[in-house]
Amino acid sequence: MSSMKNISGGVGGLVTIALSLEDGHQWSLKEASYRKAVNEDEVPVKMKHVRNLIIGTYTDKNGVLYWQNVANAPPINTDVMAWKFCHCLHITLRDGHPNIIRDSQSKTGKLTEIGDHFKHLKHGYGKLIQRYCELLVCKLKFHQRYPRFPGNMSVSPEELENLAENDANNYFELAVEFLEYMECILNLYEA
């Protein structure tokens, strides 16, 4: 009898170990993808790594692990790393699980800090990084005011009507918010 208990307990333990190893594998894959996407090499970000980050947000149904990877990664200490960080975050906000926007709204201070740190650079990507950080903060604030808007900003006419509740004042406020968002995009383009 005791051997049966040991075997059944052992099997349950093996299942638990297997599940925790699988979770650990998923975490390490996401961490490796982040580190490969945001590095010091002056080459474009490989989209396969960004796709892994996006898939990770859908697997987890949030952006908590994404931001844990940011916290555990080496500090963003070069302009190339900062640019890649902004680019990866923008794509992940646009195409990732809707909850990553919610989970990223508390990180606007970090984005502002990165932009302020690199804005003084006279060479390289300094001004671009500052403008990109401003754009990301603007995007997050927009989604904070309009949480039903998807990250890619694409809605059907019916969805837009529901979002604005078919009220002229709401349409006007939404138009002003869109123009502010577009101004941030144009500021990045001009930099």
N, C-alpha and C positions, 0 to 999 in steps of 0.2 A: 504494500500500500504506500509506504513512504517513498518508494522509487517512482511510483506514478505521480505523486505530488511533486517530487523533484523534477520529473520530466515536464509535467505541465507547467510548473513554475519556470522551468528553464526555457520552455518554448515561448511563454509570455514575455520573459526577459529578452529573448532573442528578437521577438517582434518589436519590443520597445527599443532595443539597440538598433535594429534595422531602420526603424522610423527616424530615430534621432540621427543616424548616419545620413539618411536621405535628406533630412532637414539641413544638416551640416554641409552636405554636398551642394545643396541649392544655395546656401548662404555663401559658401566659398566661391561658387560659380559667379554669383552676383558681385561679390567683392573683387574677384579677378577681372570681371568685365569692367567694373568701374575703374580699377587701377590701369587697365589697358586703354580705356577710353580717355582718361584724364591723366596724361603723363607729360613729360618735358620735351618729348620729341616734336620737332617742328614739322609735322606731317598732319594731314587731315585725320579726323577721328574716323575710325573704322565703324561703319554702320552696324556691323554684326554685334559689336560690343554694346552699342546703344540699344539695339533690338533686345539683347539679353536683359538690359536694365528695364526696358518697357515691359517685357514679358514678366519680369520679376514683380513689377507693380501689380500686374493682373493676377499673378500667382498668390501674392500676399493680400491683394485687394486694398492696398494702401501704399504709402511711401515711407513708412517707418524704417524699413531695412535700407532703402536708398539713402536716407539721411544718416543712418548708422554707418554705412560705407563711407560717406563723406567725412564723418567725424573720425573714423578709424584710419582713413587714408593719410598719406603724408600731407603736410600743410601745402596750401596753394601759395607757393612762393615765387613762381615765375609768371611772366605775362602769358606765356603759351599755355601753361596749366590753367590759369584763370580763364582764358578765352575758351578752352576746351570744356571747362566746368560749366560756364554759362551756356555754351552750345548744347551740351548733353542735357542740362537741366531744362532748357527751352524745349527741346525735342521730347523729353520725357513728360513735361507738363502738357504739351500739345497732344501726344499720342498715348500717354500712359493711362492707367486706371484713374477714373475721376477723383478718387480719394487722395491721390498724390497732391492735388491742388490744395485740398484742405490741410494736409499734413505739411505742406510747404509754406503756408501762410505765416507760420510762426518764425520762419527763417528770413524774413525780409531784412531784419537787422544784420544778419550775416552777409546778405547780398549787398546791402549798402556799405558795409565795412570793406568788402572786397573792392567795390567800385571806388571808394575813397582812398584805399591803399594804392591802387594802380593809376589813379587819375593824374598823378604828378609826373609820370614817366613822359619824357619828351620823345623817346624813341619807341619803336615797337607798337604794342597794342594797347598802351595805357588809356588813351581817350576812348578807344573802342570798348574796352572792358567796362569803363565807367558808364558809358551809354547803354551797353548790354545789360548791366546790372540794374540801371534805371528802368529799362524796358521790362525786365523780369519782375521788378517790384510793382510796376504799373499793371502788369498782367495779373499778378496775384491780388492786388487791391481791386481790380475790376471783378475778378471772380469772387472776391469776398463780398462785394456789393451785389453781384448777380450770380449766386451759387448754382443756379440751374443751367447756366451757359456751359457747354462742353469745352474742354481744353483747346480743341481745334477751332473754336468760335463759329462752327458751321451749324446753322439751324435752318429748318424749313420755314416757309412763311407761316404755317400753322403754329409751329413752336414759338416763333417770334411773337405772334399774336397772343399766345398764352403767357409768354414772359412779360409782355408789356400790358397785359390784362385789357387790351384793346382801348387804352386810355391815352389821349393825345399828350398829356403831361408826362406819362411814363415813356412814351416814344421819344419825346424831346430830351428827357434826362438820359435815356439810353444813347441817343445820338451824340450828346455832349460827351458821354463816357467813351464812346467809340472814337470820337475826334481826339480826345486826350490820348487814347491808346495809339492811334495812328501817328500822333505827334511824336510819341516816344520811338516809334518805328522809324519815322523820318529822321529824327535826331541821330539814331544809330547809323542810318544810311549816309547821312552827311558827314559823320566823323571820319 
